[in-house]
């Protein structure tokens, strides 16, 4: 397939081998302006901002995914298959589903359960378990420990529904040890595995679903700097 695509108006040379992928385009802009040197806007189709610059002398890109698995499914697929990207790290927000996980903690999705039918396209005869790339996880965890950041590793849930008609939707997932709920990681992991590329999703807790504690929209956009720095430090070690 030729490029640009319907969703990314760029060339492969515009992107680094590693892309940081927040959901929010404004968070992408914040990361580029705050952390990258000589950041250049390389995509703005549908307002989904993508930037490429350098961090400590290494080329790094950051581009938004939008919300939900269909959206990150499109952008990650095109980056992996048409633009030569090798590594994508989702850096987003999530709602905690366990009592010992608190607002501003970081959760690393070693695996990503889902209530989505995204996997059906692959024609499997059983249940597929989307998991992250171990090297990315190992590298990011080493940096997180060095920084003394509160973190948790395990299973997360990628949900198709933010507002559910069933008030007890989360009960079973909590019982099975799911750390937190977000909306994108499972599709990213499936696309990476299919393309023989690498992916990792880690999220800052913006809401404690059990207690009601939460961050504001502005805090979500600009205060996740620990997570952003871990992702950037990971990117330059790959």
C-alpha positions, 0 to 999 in steps of 0.5 A, spaced: 500 500 500 502 507 498 502 512 503 500 517 505 494 513 508 487 516 509 489 517 516 496 518 516 499 524 512 506 522 512 512 518 509 516 512 513 522 517 514 517 522 518 517 517 524 522 514 528 522 506 529 519 507 536 512 511 537 509 513 544 502 513 543 497 517 548 490 517 547 489 524 547 492 529 541 493 534 546 497 529 550 501 528 544 502 535 543 504 536 550 509 531 550 512 533 544 513 540 546 515 539 553 520 533 552 522 533 545 528 537 541 526 540 534 519 537 534 516 537 528 508 536 526 508 530 521 501 528 522 494 532 523 489 528 519 483 529 523 486 532 529 490 526 531 497 530 532 503 526 531 510 529 532 517 527 531 523 530 534 529 527 539 530 525 546 537 525 549 539 525 541 535 519 539 529 520 534 523 519 537 515 520 535 509 521 539 502 520 536 495 520 539 491 514 538 484 516 539 479 512 544 478 505 543 480 499 540 478 501 533 481 507 533 488 505 536 487 499 531 487 503 525 493 507 527 498 502 530 496 497 524 498 503 519 504 505 523 507 497 523 505 495 516 506 502 512 511 506 516 516 502 518 515 503 526 518 497 530 515 499 537 509 502 540 508 504 547 501 506 549 501 511 555 494 512 557 490 513 563 486 507 566 481 506 572 483 502 578 479 496 579 483 493 586 484 497 593 491 497 593 492 501 586 491 508 587 491 515 583 497 516 579 500 509 580 502 506 574 500 499 571 503 495 566 499 491 562 503 484 562 496 482 558 490 485 556 483 482 557 478 484 553 470 484 552 471 486 544 470 482 538 477 485 535 480 478 535 475 475 531 478 477 524 484 473 525 480 466 524 482 463 531 479 457 533 480 458 541 481 464 545 487 468 544 491 472 550 494 478 548 500 480 551 506 485 551 513 484 548 517 482 554 523 486 552 519 493 552 516 491 559 523 489 562 526 495 560 520 500 562 520 496 569 528 497 570 527 505 569 521 505 573 524 502 579 530 506 578 525 512 579 522 510 585 515 510 582 509 506 584 507 501 579 503 494 578 504 489 573 499 484 571 492 483 567 488 489 565 482 490 561 481 493 554 473 495 554 469 497 549 464 500 553 466 507 558 458 507 560 455 500 561 448 499 562 450 493 567 452 496 574 455 490 575 460 489 569 466 490 573 465 485 578 467 478 575 474 482 572 475 485 579 474 478 582 479 475 577 485 480 579 484 485 573 488 491 575 485 496 571 480 498 565 482 502 559 480 501 552 486 500 547 491 495 549 488 489 547 488 491 540 495 494 540 498 487 542 494 483 537 496 488 531 503 488 534 503 480 534 500 479 527 506 484 524 511 481 528 513 488 532 513 490 539 508 493 543 507 495 551 501 499 554 502 502 561 497 507 564 497 512 569 491 511 574 486 517 573 480 514 577 479 509 582 473 506 580 472 503 587 473 509 591 471 514 586 477 518 587 479 521 580 483 526 576 481 532 572 481 532 565 487 538 565 491 533 570 490 527 565 493 531 560 499 534 563 500 531 570 502 524 567 510 526 567 512 520 570 509 515 565 512 520 559 519 520 562 519 512 563 516 511 556 522 516 553 527 513 557 525 506 554 525 508 547 532 511 547 534 504 550 531 500 544 
